[in-house]
């Protein structure tokens, strides 16, 4: 079986390194011959011929063929349509030259490429739905609800749902919304897999060889209760609310310390923390490569995640949550994001904040202090990571199963788009 994975990101971006490539390796372990198409920002200025050859050789040693095209950003809509056309054309050529069986599209834009290529070259299309894209733009305030762009994108989405042969969603909630009368297949017999954003637990097991106190001493955090946040700031991530929560934690316990690991501009979180009377001795903000994140998490006691609760986020599976749990950290987060409400309450691995208020933050702190008295808490968090977010035992096997099911199913005619949501 041969597959081309279509990804509208650059190869060196952290998301591709920590999510896409690990999944491709797992798909390859299932007997699938994999190729990858990425779109590289500033390709001419950021990639030398030697770097391209080096990465191609490195991926080839893992049985992944790499193809790339330049990414175009502006003007937004024409640039994206141009990339879709070029991506579809190249995917069709690869499909014909290599005899591809599967076009595996990560998200809506790659799915548009994949559907066009499928109609030219044949094969089967996996629509790997990474979120409710049209609703995300509305919830972010970028598009008006019911506007021209929203309605046009929803029409395209219906075509993609109709033309795909199999589906991946990140959450049970997303499956229930998109395929309300289905479980592991849609009404037309096409396979569906729920695959959350997973992590390679071995990265965190290696960090376990070093004691927490040793890491804290190295970072100058001995004797502190350490709160950690990993990831982007702003946008969907409620930086101001997170700062207010952290300020409340520091007010309740003067030994508290905040550690922020982000690639976003540091002032995005530093300014609100300082406005709330935290000093530079109360926090640090650093940009660290993905390979070092487990070591920093080792120094923490509690992990934090504040994400805007809205309809589109019901489809989200934040990678940071899987990383926190893999490090044995309980999570404090707000409700209304993906399947997290059910997971955190069922597994008793954190505290949910149901409203953004000082009283709610103080109550969360009290619940957290009670939870931290449980000596089994870290083991419970790591156990939840193994059961729900392990790359090798959850993500990889489910992708492999989807590929098998895709070819066990009978050929189907295209489902009319009006029959789908």
Secondary structure, 3 states (H helix, E strand, C coil): CEEEEEECCCCCCHHHHHHHHHHHHHHHHCCCEEEEEEEECCHHHHCCHHHHHHHHHHHHCCCEEEEEEECCCCCHHHHHHHHHHHHHHHHHHHHHHHCCCEEEEECHHHHHHHHHHHHHHCCEEEEECCCCHHHHHHHCCCCCCCCHHHHHHHHHHHHHHHHCCEEEECCHHHHHHHCCCCCCECCCCCEEEECCCCECHHHHHHHCCCCHHHHHHHHCCCCCEEEEEECCCECCECHHHHHHHHHHHHHHCCCEEEEEECCCCCHHHHHHHHHCCCCHHHEEEECCCHHHHHHHHHCCCEEEECECCCHHHHHCCCHHHHHHHHCCCEEEEECCCCCHHHHHHHHCCEEEECCCCHHHHHHHHHHHHHHHCCCCHHHHHHHHHHHHHEHHHHHHHHHHHHHHHHHHCCCCCCCCHHHCC
